[in-house]
Amino acid sequence: MRQLGQLEAAVMQHLWALGAPASVREVLDGLAPERPLAYTTVMTVLDNLHSKGLVRREKRGRAYAYVAATSREEHTAALIDDVLAESDDRTAALMHVVGRLSADDAARLLEALHERADGS
Amino acid sequence: MIAALLLMTYAVVAGAAGARLLRGGWSTRSPQWAVLGWQALSTSVLLAVLLAAVSLAVPFLPLRGPVAALIGAHEVTVVQHYETPLGPWPGLASLALVLGCAALLAASAAGDLARTRAVRRMQREALRLVATSHPEGFWVVEHRTPLAYCLPGGDRAVVLSSAALGLLTDRERELVLAHEHRHLRARHDLALAWSGALARTFPRTALFAEAHRRTAVLLEMAADDAAAVRPEDRRVLARALVALGTGMRPEATLAASDTAAVERVRRLVASPRPPRRGTGALAAAVAATAVVVPLVLALAPALEAAARECCAVPALTLGQSRVDQ
């Protein structure tokens, strides 16, 4: 499962880099320099990504052409939104290093910091 | 009935006195021991209330057999010492209450666990797709909001946004990473999960709510201490926290601060007062006692009966006729 996850990531990176629909063969060729892969492996990965909703596909002749369903930026934004939404009320699925500080409080704290730095 | 009364009294008194103790100044000087204190106190009070209810039900359940066997008394004695003048109804009602509460707690905890797992799984998948690996052993996500967080659990990870990376100096970054790694290594998420489960299952119990709030802050302080051991590092970490804390939601400049964040930074800025020696040992001893006391109180009447019985028996067998019980 771990292996497939890394492969899925590599395929998505390639599709994002390409920016245009690609067939299984084209993705395979794109990844080939770094990894020796079988055609069926890449086909399986693209199929998995499709069932996860990460890629869309359209018929191109007899084969499919795959394209990323959302851009990398949109994906990242969704991730960050989830992270920001995790508040203390819910479970500690993740732990932020610090909560929010208002500009006023921050100014006062920094002042105190400088005083200590000078005084000590 | 004595057991139930003792246990409820203990729950109320220990709850109040324990919370008072834990609010003392020592708690921020030894935050990890204060966390243990809050966990032990909450667990002890919960145990006391549940055992109080169970003890009311002892006369009517198959429980009386094992309890009697456990302490070497007769079943009749056990019944005598646990029954109430009101007949079976308090026992049956309280048993229903215990089972209900236990089921609620179990369901709540299971729900929390499922949700936590789902969130972490989605996070990891997303990180695998969009994050890049930094040579110092954490993930970097391209984003203009400064963020630093960790994903506890089996597949642990520390994540910094590109904005956070740009904002922090090298030393600040090292301290922030050390803070997160402390959370991961010490499994602070488990302590938070327990205090959270209690607070959410029993929302009107002030003790559990306070315990959860304080546990969250104290765990952050414990991680701060683990990361910033040298006095000068405390100021560096304080600066890093302020930078990250103000950057988090730049549009909400008028929003109120997270009080825990303010408390932590103030604490790092102030001169550290070392904890008194022996705090840890004392805290551990008190915590262990707190968890054991409810069990002892629950068994107290039966133990007392057993003690009396074992002294009375020899007198009966000295040439006296056996009285059938």
Interface residues (C-beta under 8 A of the other chain):
Chain A: G5 Q6 E8 A9 M12 Q13 L54 R72 E73 H75 T76 A77 A78 L79 I80 D82 V83 L84 E86 D88 R90 T91 A92 A93 L94 M95 H96 V97 V98 G99 R100 L101 S102 A103 D105 A106 L109 L110 A112 L113 R116 A117 S120
Chain B: D112 L113 R115 T116 V119 R120 M122 Q123 E125 A126 L127 R128 L129 V130 V141 E142 H143 T145 L147 A148 Y149 C150 L151 P152 V159 S161 V176 H179 E180 H183 H188 D189 L192 A193 G196 A216 E220 R235 A238 R239 L241 V242 L244 G245 T246 M248 R249 A252 T253 L254 A255 A256 S257 D258 A260 A261 V262 R264 V265 R266 V269 A270 S271
